[in-house]
Amino acid sequence: MMQLKRRNFVAALALALVAGVALGAFSASRAELRRPPLAAPAPVSPIPVVPVQMPPQGGTFASIADAIKPAVININTVSRGAGPQGRTPFEEYFGEEFFRRFFGEVPERIPQRSLGSGVIVDPTGIALTNAHVVDKATEIEVVTLDGGKHRAKVIGVDKKTDLAVLKLDDGKTSFKYARLGDSDRIQVGDWVLAVGSPFGLQATVTAGIISAKARQLDQGPFDDFLQTDAAINPGNSGGPLVNMQGEVVGINTAIVAGGSGIGFAIPSNMARKIYAELRDKGRVTRGWLGVSIQPLTPELARSFGSKDAKGVLINEVMPDSPASKAGLKPGDILLEFEGRPMEGTGDLQRAVGFFAPDRTAKLKILRDQAEKVVEVKVGQAPDERQAQQQRPGGGRARSMLGLEVRPVTPEIARQLNLRSTDGVIVFRVEDGTPAAEAGVQRGDIVKQLNGQTVRTMADFERLTRDMKEGDPLTVLLQRGAMSLYVAFRVGRG
């Protein structure tokens, strides 16, 4: 009997704890959205983020959904002609199939009424969404949960993180809003809700868990996605991913073409920084060291006298850059940036990119088998074109041909359903160039140049190295399941 009573006590205690957690989530989420006076909005007190690994009491997410839906908006846009340059950074990786699936070749019986979603994060009507949702938009109409229609204008766009900030009704109206939570504290296995307007069906809520963190999709140096199995469909893009306290922990951004239950969201902590800069300045400034880096393999680590393969290897230092002025050299192994270990190239790119320019950072490096600390006054990142021009030997193929290519990795081949990794993938096409006018698109695979087979980057560089302005060029492209030729003259419109 004593053992039975003890079991009963433990069971009762466990039920009480579960009820307490669920009630806490309910009360926090109900208080999440409110409508303060526009003239003097009530200060928002931060809500402690408590990871929740189990469904709320009763197995329902109703209270959380009711709390967040008034802050989620349906975004309708009228855009200028969308050519190859109007596509999203994610289409560069996933190709045409991804673009069609994500934005909605929907069944004819379901009208497509929106290009995406967003979430209001300030009572004056400031909202977050994806950059690709409002890219090239000339008119933006926002529909709120109550059916109200509002004009919106773009305050700022950051394509590198695929984030944009909107202002509704010029800030003259008060709106219900959601708080940005702490995405660093969410754990794999935590429950989350995705809210948006898939296929134009407003205020759709789906549930799932955080499947993984810090996912990198080779979209750029700032990849750091949350992966979720909460259903994300065409039209969800830009909507919130919400924790069990009704806080926004991510901005839904992408799905895997052909994948079931694989979606990605920009973490709220990254979104918060970008949002603040776009709101206050209309643009994002990023830090810059002026180095080229590569992963440190075990073989390279041994050759440079390192005991293990921790850190990233500096293989180039640009002249007159912050790194050059601080005395960094090719062959230095960068171990830490501001006390944070650098385990991969992405760690350094994100750390520097989000570091405020004109501040001094402490770097721990390994040089000649000895560790030392170097102080660097971080500069402001130049734009992509300027950075390309500054890199010795770089940019020739892009400036002459009007396009930039990258290797076809096994992962890219798998995502695009390619039979092999032969060829190079078009990563970027310059506006107004002959390549763009001939119809070359991001995501195309270059298979031949003037009848010569292209299997690797080395082939591409060899075949384009001696091209001169005015030379004719015939390119065989693979675009999805289709092959096509395009022809143009190098360097001439």
C-alpha positions, 0 to 999 in steps of 0.5 A, a space after each residue: 500500500 505504501 508503494 501504491 500511495 507513493 506512485 499515486 503521489 508522484 502521478 498527482 505531482 506530475 499532473 500538477 506540473 503539466 497543468 501549471 505549464 499549460 496554464 502558464 502558456 495559456 495566460 502568457 499567450 492570451 496576454 500576447 496581443 493587445 491594442 494600446 493607445 496609438 499616441 502612447 503605446 504601453 511598454 511591452 514587458 518581456 515574457 520569459 521564454 520557457 521551452 515546451 516539449 508537450 502539447 498544452 493541457 487538453 491537447 489543444 493549441 486554441 488559446 495560442 492560435 487565438 492570441 497570434 492570429 490578429 497579428 498575422 496579415 495577408 499580403 497582396 501585391 501588384 508587381 512590375 514585370 517579373 523577369 529572371 531577376 525577380 526571383 528569390 534567393 531560395 530559387 537560386 538553390 532549389 530551381 524553378 520547381 521550388 519557385 512554382 511549389 512555394 508560390 503557388 501553382 494551385 488547383 484552379 478551383 482554389 483562387 490564389 489571393 495573396 503572394 504571402 503573409 507577414 506579422 505585425 510586431 509593433 502597435 503602430 503597424 510595423 510588420 515583418 515579412 520576407 523580402 521576396 514577398 514584396 520584391 518589385 511590388 508597386 502596390 501593397 495591400 494588407 488584409 487583417 484578420 477582421 477583414 480590414 484592408 490597409 495600404 502598406 509601404 516598404 520601409 526597408 529590404 534586406 535580400 541577404 537574409 530575405 527580410 523586409 519591414 512594412 509600415 501599414 497606414 503610414 502609422 496612423 492606425 493602432 494594430 494588435 501585434 506579436 512579440 519577438 521571442 528568443 530563438 536561441 532558447 528554443 530547442 529541437 522537439 519544442 512545439 511550434 505553430 506556423 500561421 499564414 495564408 497558404 493558397 490565399 486561405 487566411 489565418 491558417 494555423 498548422 502545428 509541428 515541432 522544431 526539427 533542427 536548428 542552424 540549418 545551412 542551405 548554401 544560400 549565403 553567409 547568413 544561413 542559420 535556419 530553424 527547420 520545422 515539420 509544421 506545414 508550410 505551403 505557398 502563401 505562408 512565406 513571411 508569416 510567423 513561427 510561434 512558440 507555446 507562449 505566443 511569441 514569434 521565434 521565426 519568420 517562415 521562409 522556405 520549403 524543400 521541393 519534393 520534401 514532406 514536412 521540411 520547412 525553414 524559418 529565419 530565427 527571430 534573433 536574426 530577424 530582430 536585428 535586421 528589423 531594428 536596422 531597417 526600421 531605423 535606417 532603412 538599410 542594413 550595415 554589416 561588418 567586414 574584415 577583408 579576408 578570404 577563408 576556407 574550412 580547416 581540414 585535418 590535413 591542412 591542420 597538420 600542415 600548419 602545425 595545429 593539433 586539431 581541425 578547429 578554426 577557419 583558415 585565412 587564404 587571402 587578405 585583401 589590400 588596405 582591408 581591416 584585416 590587412 591593417 591589423 596584421 592578419 596574414 594568409 595561413 593564419 588560423 582564426 580560432 575565436 571571434 570576440 570569444 566565440 569559437 569559430 568551427 566553420 566558415 559560416 560561423 565567422 561570416 555571420 559573426 563578422 556580418 552582424 558585428 557593428 562596423 567601426 568597432 574593435 573586435 578581438 580575434 584569437 589566431 594560431 600562427 606558427 603553432 602559437 596562439 595570439 590575440 589580434 585586435 581588428 577595427 571592423 570595417 563596413 562591408 562594401 556591396 557585392 560588386 565592389 567586393 568582387 572587383 577588389 578580389 584579385 583575379 576574381 570577377 572576370 567571368 562575371 563581368 565579361 559574361 554577365 553571370 556568376 556560376 558555382 559548382 553543382 554539389 551533390 546536395 544541389 544535384 539531389 534537390 534539383 533531381 539531377 542525374 549527376 554533378 556535371 555542369 555549373 549552376 548559374 548563381 547570379 545574372 547581372 541586370 541588363 547584360 546580354 546573358 540576361 537578355 538572352 534568357 539565362 536564369 538563376 538556377 540554370 545548369 550550364 552544360 556546354 559553351 560553344 559545343 565544349 562540355 562543361 563538367 566542372 568549374 575548371 572547365 568553365 574557367 578554361 573555356 571563358 578565360 580568353 573570351 573577348 568583348 564581342 565574341 559569339 557564345 552559344 550556351 547549352 542549359 539544363 532547366 529542370 527536365 528541359 534542355 535549351 540553347 541560348 546565344 549572345 555576344 560577350 560584353 555587348 548588349 
